[in-house]
């Protein structure tokens, strides 16, 4: 009996576990052999090594610690629940005695608490940037397994996380430990804090390099005390030793020896994007015949200066010919993450680009290593985009941003490819709040590093911002207007095009006259490059190199069920046969000539609109001419609504069949009108930003689907229109309980339907409405007309209500207004309290003024 109970318990346990993790999708990503990827990147030498932590983890939700499942990392989690990753660590006696240990996480999302043997090691307050934790040996078990736990929370919100919940053209945010984790082993006597500076010597073709480093001792075990240090500076290309020194080491009481070596290089080889040459530094510590530590570092010599707001590299003026890089879906890394990064950045280099902007996400550290290897300047930035002024002026948000950028700089400070650090994007160019916020963050960058600073704006800023070196300008399918720059006090070299974006959801076509095709993108990017040169800007960044996936269904970049943002020069498949890629390559490298066909513009007006409008018009003609009584009722309801509603109140004969037929007609007209408007606004940035402002991916998905699929949209909106009519009838029926007169539901129903009779008059307009809107000549007047028309419909409805209720008009108008305003206020307050929606909507409207101008 006991065995049966135990068996039943196990069955229930496994069923519950299976149900839990069936609802929560965990995707394990391909693993790499970290010891074979890049020894310089991982700091692997004869004495330094790493312990790969990518396998052997267990995962469980924080509220169910007994329900564990095996998992490896990197892995991504679809849920926003709090998860705990747990792993047993075992160390040998030699590792515990002879090495210092650092726990390294290349990236996890979003915040976490790290503990080892139930001792708190580190609290990661949030962000996907890499971080390192020193492991204190006193908490380690020498004879028992050590338990490492990470409690990870992955939930973004509108004001307490970076990035925020509302994200426009951001890559998909996925929880879990999505990059590699390992323990770095460094000898207890080791080379640390290696830095170098250099400057030109008075003699021509010579530089003086000053190398500083510490030799640190973290052990009490004494050897022969015959410590020596050996330093080599090597020409990486020729493998020749240019400098070699050795000396004895005697540790003081502090156990830290500070050393300086001065190296004179004749005819030095400078790093340039065209020829990214490197030197090789090797420092060895020995004790007699025993090798104690070996340190290796790749060194690039480049002199970067700024004069009259222009940038100079090794004495020659340079401009940025760049692209943005956003990470592709993790599921596309079939050959491993590092090999995929190598492939991507080689494609970028082959296109002729000399700079990469890592926008809207924190880059993998290896991507920065590849930039240095291939000759690419790296622009990195904290993932802040479209932050409302109300948040940037909030002390808590400012403090959180300052802490974030401080940790961000610490994480990436050792990568020499970084040229500039950005403090966010899509700022308003005329906002004092944004200006102060930028100044606060750039001051931190300047105080901690020598990097240049930049920020990206949706327009052209007119005022100088303290500590900001470069002013990025975002362009969405538009070129600079002719009067963008005159009259500004800022030299044009301070400006650069931070992201020029052009969607390609139409795909291949017969020429660039077809908007949002590959050919149109090629023409647009060609004009952007020419405009950047003509206006003498510091450069440009084309957005983006590849298509990528996001969390919110895209409007501006085209409908896609997988939420693929189709704005890339190349697609997710990385095929380099697109005309945009080849044209950009020829334009930047000045090799060959690519001709873009002009083609002929195709009409994208859905035939469905015409067919439905004609069918509804035919249906209207049939029911009007079917009976004289219906025709007379329609004229009377339209021209003399008060008398018509009075007849309904007095129970005059009115056909229920005709009213139902009219309801179907009006529902069709109403849904067709909304479908026209949605389809016209399907790629509108303002619509996308406003829907994102509510912070609900499901809501965005629904509006996106309706906007991009007119047939399905018409069907769904047709049903919703019918529901709307009945909803109004039920609401007013409920309101009738508060008056003395008894009002039949049928009377209210008739009033609701016939009040919307003017919708039938719009059918001829709906036949050509989409064509009128895409002509973009009288759109403002169209919107004003439709708004006035909507007010007229509401007025007709309320007039019918006060007639059949036999009450004063002022009462109905007042109560309806109060109830409507209250309902709207409650809805807005809810979304404002939950996701700061009002702030983001206001910010979107302000941005759109600049984006659309």
Rosetta blueprint (number, residue, H / E / L):
1 X L
2 X H
3 X H
4 X H
5 X H
6 X H
7 X H
8 X H
9 X H
10 X H
11 X H
12 X H
13 X H
14 X H
15 X H
16 X H
17 X H
18 X H
19 X H
20 X H
21 X H
22 X H
23 X H
24 X L
25 X L
26 X E
27 X E
28 X E
29 X L
30 X L
31 X L
32 X L
33 X L
34 X H
35 X H
36 X H
37 X H
38 X L
39 X H
40 X H
41 X H
42 X H
43 X L
44 X L
45 X L
46 X L
47 X L
48 X L
49 X E
50 X E
51 X E
52 X E
53 X L
54 X L
55 X L
56 X L
57 X E
58 X E
59 X E
60 X E
61 X E
62 X L
63 X L
64 X L
65 X L
66 X L
67 X L
68 X L
69 X E
70 X E
71 X E
72 X L
73 X L
74 X L
75 X E
76 X E
77 X E
78 X L
79 X L
80 X L
81 X L
82 X L
83 X E
84 X E
85 X E
86 X E
87 X E
88 X E
89 X E
90 X L
91 X L
92 X L
93 X H
94 X H
95 X H
96 X H
97 X H
98 X H
99 X E
100 X E
101 X E
102 X E
103 X E
104 X E
105 X E
106 X L
107 X L
108 X L
109 X E
110 X L
111 X E
112 X E
113 X E
114 X E
115 X E
116 X E
117 X L
118 X L
119 X E
120 X E
121 X E
122 X E
123 X E
124 X E
125 X L
126 X L
127 X L
128 X L
129 X L
130 X L
131 X E
132 X E
133 X E
134 X E
135 X L
136 X L
137 X H
138 X H
139 X H
140 X L
141 X L
142 X L
143 X L
144 X L
145 X L
146 X E
147 X E
148 X E
149 X E
150 X E
151 X E
152 X E
153 X E
154 X L
155 X L
156 X L
157 X L
158 X L
159 X L
160 X L
161 X L
162 X L
163 X L
164 X L
165 X L
166 X L
167 X L
168 X L
169 X L
170 X L
171 X L
172 X L
173 X L
174 X L
175 X E
176 X E
177 X L
178 X L
179 X L
180 X L
181 X E
182 X E
183 X E
184 X E
185 X E
186 X E
187 X E
188 X L
189 X E
190 X E
191 X E
192 X E
193 X E
194 X E
195 X E
196 X E
197 X E
198 X E
199 X E
200 X E
201 X L
202 X L
203 X L
204 X L
205 X L
206 X E
207 X E
208 X E
209 X E
210 X E
211 X E
212 X E
213 X E
214 X E
215 X E
216 X E
217 X E
218 X L
219 X L
220 X L
221 X L
222 X L
223 X L
224 X L
225 X L
226 X L
227 X E
228 X E
229 X E
230 X E
231 X E
232 X E
233 X E
234 X E
235 X E
236 X L
237 X L
238 X L
239 X L
240 X E
241 X E
242 X E
243 X E
244 X E
245 X E
246 X E
247 X E
248 X E
249 X E
250 X L
251 X L
252 X L
253 X L
254 X L
255 X L
256 X E
257 X E
258 X E
259 X E
260 X E
261 X E
262 X E
263 X E
264 X E
265 X E
266 X E
267 X L
268 X L
269 X L
270 X L
271 X L
272 X L
273 X L
274 X L
275 X L
276 X L
277 X L
278 X L
279 X E
280 X E
281 X E
282 X E
283 X E
284 X E
285 X E
286 X E
287 X E
288 X L
289 X L
290 X E
291 X E
292 X E
293 X E
294 X E
295 X E
296 X E
297 X E
298 X E
299 X E
300 X L
301 X L
302 X L
303 X L
304 X E
305 X E
306 X E
307 X E
308 X L
309 X L
310 X E
311 X E
312 X E
313 X E
314 X L
315 X L
316 X E
317 X E
318 X E
319 X L
320 X E
321 X E
322 X E
323 X E
324 X E
325 X L
326 X L
327 X L
328 X L
329 X L
330 X H
331 X H
332 X H
333 X L
334 X L
335 X L
336 X L
337 X H
338 X H
339 X H
340 X H
341 X H
342 X H
343 X H
344 X H
345 X H
346 X H
347 X H
348 X H
349 X H
350 X H
351 X L
352 X L
353 X L
354 X L
355 X E
356 X E
357 X E
358 X E
359 X L
360 X L
361 X L
362 X L
363 X L
364 X L
365 X H
366 X H
367 X H
368 X H
369 X H
370 X H
371 X H
372 X H
373 X H
374 X H
375 X L
376 X L
377 X E
378 X E
379 X E
380 X E
381 X E
382 X L
383 X L
384 X L
385 X E
386 X L
387 X L
388 X L
389 X H
390 X H
391 X H
392 X H
393 X L
394 X L
395 X H
396 X H
397 X H
398 X H
399 X H
400 X H
401 X H
402 X H
403 X H
404 X H
405 X H
406 X H
407 X H
408 X H
409 X H
410 X H
411 X H
412 X H
413 X L
414 X L
415 X L
416 X L
417 X L
418 X E
419 X E
420 X E
421 X E
422 X E
423 X L
424 X L
425 X E
426 X L
427 X E
428 X L
429 X L
430 X L
431 X L
432 X H
433 X H
434 X H
435 X H
436 X H
437 X H
438 X H
439 X H
440 X H
441 X H
442 X H
443 X H
444 X H
445 X H
446 X H
447 X H
448 X H
449 X L
450 X L
451 X L
452 X E
453 X E
454 X E
455 X E
456 X E
457 X E
458 X L
459 X L
460 X L
461 X L
462 X L
463 X L
464 X L
465 X L
466 X L
467 X L
468 X L
469 X L
470 X E
471 X E
472 X E
473 X E
474 X E
475 X E
476 X E
477 X L
478 X L
479 X L
480 X L
481 X L
482 X L
483 X L
484 X L
485 X L
486 X L
487 X L
488 X L
489 X L
490 X L
491 X L
492 X H
493 X H
494 X H
495 X E
496 X E
497 X E
498 X E
499 X E
500 X E
501 X E
502 X L
503 X L
504 X L
505 X L
506 X L
507 X E
508 X L
509 X L
510 X L
511 X L
512 X L
513 X L
514 X L
515 X L
516 X L
517 X E
518 X H
519 X H
520 X H
521 X H
522 X H
523 X H
524 X H
525 X H
526 X H
527 X H
528 X H
529 X H
530 X H
531 X H
532 X H
533 X H
534 X H
535 X L
536 X L
537 X L
538 X L
539 X E
540 X E
541 X E
542 X E
543 X E
544 X L
545 X L
546 X E
547 X L
548 X E
549 X E
550 X L
551 X L
552 X L
553 X L
554 X L
555 X L
556 X L
557 X L
558 X L
559 X L
560 X L
561 X L
562 X L
563 X L
564 X E
565 X E
566 X L
567 X L
568 X L
569 X L
570 X E
571 X L
572 X L
573 X L
574 X L
575 X L
576 X L
577 X L
578 X L
579 X H
580 X H
581 X H
582 X H
583 X H
584 X H
585 X H
586 X H
587 X H
588 X H
589 X H
590 X L
591 X L
592 X L
593 X L
594 X L
595 X L
596 X L
597 X L
598 X L
599 X L
600 X L
601 X L
602 X L
603 X L
604 X L
605 X L
606 X L
607 X H
608 X H
609 X H
610 X H
611 X H
612 X H
613 X H
614 X H
615 X H
616 X H
617 X H
618 X H
619 X H
620 X H
621 X H
622 X H
623 X H
624 X H
625 X H
626 X H
627 X L
628 X H
629 X H
630 X H
631 X H
632 X H
633 X H
634 X H
635 X H
636 X H
637 X H
638 X H
639 X H
640 X L
641 X H
642 X H
643 X H
644 X H
645 X H
646 X H
647 X H
648 X H
649 X H
650 X L
651 X L
652 X L
653 X L
654 X L
655 X L
656 X H
657 X H
658 X H
659 X H
660 X H
661 X H
662 X H
663 X H
664 X H
665 X H
666 X H
667 X H
668 X H
669 X H
670 X H
671 X H
672 X H
673 X H
674 X H
675 X H
676 X H
677 X H
678 X H
679 X H
680 X H
681 X L
682 X L
683 X L
684 X L
685 X H
686 X H
687 X H
688 X H
689 X H
690 X H
691 X H
692 X H
693 X H
694 X L
695 X L
696 X L
697 X H
698 X H
699 X H
700 X H
701 X H
702 X H
703 X H
704 X H
705 X H
706 X H
707 X H
708 X H
709 X L
710 X H
711 X H
712 X H
713 X H
714 X H
715 X H
716 X H
717 X H
718 X H
719 X H
720 X H
721 X H
722 X H
723 X H
724 X H
725 X H
726 X H
727 X H
728 X H
729 X H
730 X H
731 X H
732 X H
733 X H
734 X H
735 X H
736 X H
737 X H
738 X H
739 X L
740 X L
741 X L
742 X L
743 X L
744 X L
745 X H
746 X H
747 X H
748 X H
749 X H
750 X H
751 X H
752 X H
753 X H
754 X H
755 X H
756 X L
757 X H
758 X H
759 X H
760 X H
761 X H
762 X H
763 X H
764 X H
765 X H
766 X H
767 X H
768 X H
769 X H
770 X H
771 X H
772 X H
773 X H
774 X H
775 X H
776 X L
777 X L
778 X L
779 X H
780 X H
781 X H
782 X H
783 X H
784 X H
785 X H
786 X H
787 X H
788 X H
789 X H
790 X H
791 X H
792 X H
793 X H
794 X H
795 X H
796 X H
797 X H
798 X H
799 X H
800 X H
801 X H
802 X H
803 X H
804 X H
805 X L
806 X L
807 X L
808 X L
809 X H
810 X H
811 X H
812 X H
813 X H
814 X H
815 X H
816 X H
817 X H
818 X H
819 X H
820 X H
821 X H
822 X H
823 X H
824 X H
825 X H
826 X H
827 X H
828 X H
829 X H
830 X H
831 X H
832 X H
833 X H
834 X H
835 X H
836 X L
837 X H
838 X H
839 X H
840 X H
841 X H
842 X H
843 X H
844 X H
845 X H
846 X H
847 X H
848 X H
849 X H
850 X H
851 X H
852 X L
853 X L
